[in-house]
Amino acid sequence: MKNYKVNVNGTMYEVSIELIDEKDVVMNKPTAAPAPAAAPAAAPVAAPAGGQAITAPMPGTILDVKVSNGQAVKKGDLLFVLEAMKMENEILAPCDGTVQGVAATKGATVSTGEALCSIA
């Protein structure tokens, strides 16, 4: 046994460590955890010719959907409210156009880069 003094955040602790032979060490091999089931993929939203796909900038939950299919939007209009890490993030229209193929629904969980809608 060897005794050591250890300082942890300003508090001194006295610890004893027992030396053992390598032949006494039992190696435990880590077991592989079962792979998690894949989440169902949302229907992809293809950007129409000359259109622009709007994707989630970060993983989170859609708190509100402010647009619907066929709705005209202007650059800067609010499209979605996305909650990520207890913060509400506004997803704004990057251009003027008509909303097509809204794929996100209120309460849905989205991943980074997942299509939310497209604007043509």
N, C-alpha and C positions, 0 to 999 in steps of 0.2 A: 504494500500500500504506500502510495505517495500522497502527501497532503499539500494542498495548494490554497492560496488566498486569491479570491477572484473579486474584482470590483465591477459591479453591475449598476450602472446609473447612480454612482455615488455611494452605493451600499456594499460593504465588504462581506463576502461569504467565504467560509472555510469549507473546502471540498476535499474528499478523499477519493483517489482513483486507484483501483486495483489493476495491476499488470497481469495479463494472462498470456499463455503461450498461444501461438498461432494454431497449433493442433487442436486447442480447446474451442476455437471460434467456429460456430456453426453459421454457415452462410445461408440465408434465406433468399431464394430466388423470387423476385417479384412476379406476381401472377398478373396476367393480362386481364384488364377489366373488360367486360362485354361492351361492344361498340354501341353507342346510343342510337336509338332508332332515328332515321332521317326524318326531318320535318317535311310535311307535304309542301311541294313547291307551288308558289302562286303562279297563275297563268301568266306567261310572259307577255309584256306589252311591247309590240314592235312599233318603233317610231315610223310614222308614215313618211313617204318620200318628201324631203324638205322639212320634215317635222323634227321634233326634239323629244327624246325620252327623258322623263323626270324620274330620278332614282333617289333612294334614301341615302343621305350623306353619312349616316351612322346607324347602328342597330338601335331599335327602340320600339315604342308602342304608338300607334296612330291614335291620338286623342280626338281629333276632329277632321272630317273631310269637308272642305269648303266649296268643292266644285262637283259638277256632274258632267256626264257625257254630253257633248254638243254645246257646252257653255263657252261663250266668248270671254277671253281674259286678256288683260293688258300686262305688259312687263311690270313686275313688282307686286301683282295681285297675290293675295294669300291663297294657297292651294290646300295645304295640309298643316296640321299642328302635330309635331312628333315629340313625344316625351322620351328623353334619353338621360339617364343618370340624374333623375329628379328635376331636370330642366326641360322647359317647354321650348321647342325650336320651331320656328315658322319656316315652312317650305314655300318659297315664293316663285312665281312664274318668271322664267329667265327671258321670255320673249312674248310678243303679242301673238294671239292665235286662238284656235278653237280646241278645247279639251277633248281628247279621244281616248277611249280605253282605260277608264279609271279602274285600277286593279286593287287598290288599297281600300280597306273598309275600317270604320271606326272600331277600335279595340284590337285590331290586328297587330301582331308582332312582326316587324320587318328586320331584315339584315342589311348591312351596308351594301349598296349597289343594287338592291332589289327595286324593280320597276314599280312606280306608284301610279303613273299615268303617262300620257304623251300629249304634246301640243303640236298641232299642225297649223 
